[in-house]
Amino acid sequence: MTILVFVLSLLGAMALGMPLAFSLLVSGVALMLHLDSFDTQIVSQNLISGADNFPLMAVPFFMLAGELMNAGGMSRRIVNSAMVWVGHFQGGLGYVAVFAALIMASLSGSAVADTAALAAVLMPMMRDAGYRMDRSAGLIAAGGIIAPVIPPSIGFILFGVIGGVSISKLFLAGIFPGLLMGLALIMTWWMVARKDNVKVAPKVPMRERVRVTVDAFWCYLLAITIIGGMKAGIFTPTEAAVVAVVYALLVGLFVYREIKIKDLYQIILSAGKTSAIVMFLVAAALVSAWLITVANIPAQVVALMEPFMGNKTLLMAMLMLMVVIVGTALDFAPTVLILTPVLMPLVRQAGIDPVYFGVLFIINNAIGLLTPPVGTVLNVVCGVGRIPMHEVIKGVWPFLLSQLVVLGMLIAFPQLVLVPLKWLLN
């Protein structure tokens, strides 16, 4: 009955058109009323303490860093550097999209921001070269969802805070699976686009390749600094976010000189608006998370999953299937915030490594950004590329299936996550 009260109150509030943060608060109040323990002071205290969290400071800083990178020309230089190396191959712009997505994922951590930047730069080029726009849009959307998996990942920060899991370990554990997702996209693109009759970019002389790559040197150095600094224990994920902001600001102002002092107000304002939405969501979710624990909902979920508790692989498959279904109806952040406090006690009781679960959970939620009807990343591609939604959905299916195959491999072979993590931690 408790689970039913929580689900119905949450879905009912959302159906009435309430913003998700308020829907989460409504579901929390509904649980309190059901448990006969309503107290406005408890709600307000948990709301404030939910946002008062040091690791969560990484979220606004990484968002600001992403805004600075886009405004400072770093995103464009990443695309250009990939273009000079692989743009001359058959279907080369598709490979450029994947390589650029991998590099940008290591800088921003936001699927929406990465997808918007890639679509704005590459889709006009792909249209002019004669590429199928539905397929091109699908590839760019699928490349964008790598951002929440490769560090620095805002999704890992949210999961780590709510689930009580080391964010540094999650960051390092996401590197190899993120690269696998990129490899899967490259293989899929090769299979579906190899026979297309499109214009091939001329081969760039080696001297020009080196010049363009050197021009993007400062972009690559940021990724190396963030990952290397966390691996070496020089700074925490939150401190890495501050480093990213300072670095992107200095590069944009003094190296590339594409950011002007007068631009900073709008850049900071844009990052602040997005951060406020995410932080309020997190605060509201932690109110619900506290009440979920008090109402003993995790124990009820454990009881429902009891038939699968003896087999970790089967249990993971069932949990991932559930997340896939939920991801078709909810956006990335809400799914993470709602399901993490429900599933983590089950994961720990089953003896599943929390870091391993966290990586697969975030990958699954990232895939949800590609699944209609919500599909936030699909909407971004539609808006930026001016393509109808039904065309993007048709083009994204091969790439969506390839990402689901990667998820299935990680479920069947946990070593693909745990062994690289062990190596990176040593």
Summary of the structure (lengths in Angstrom):
residues: 426
radius of gyration: 21.6
end to end distance: 46.9
largest distance: 73.5
contacts: 1569
relative contact order: 0.15
helix: 79%
strand: 0%
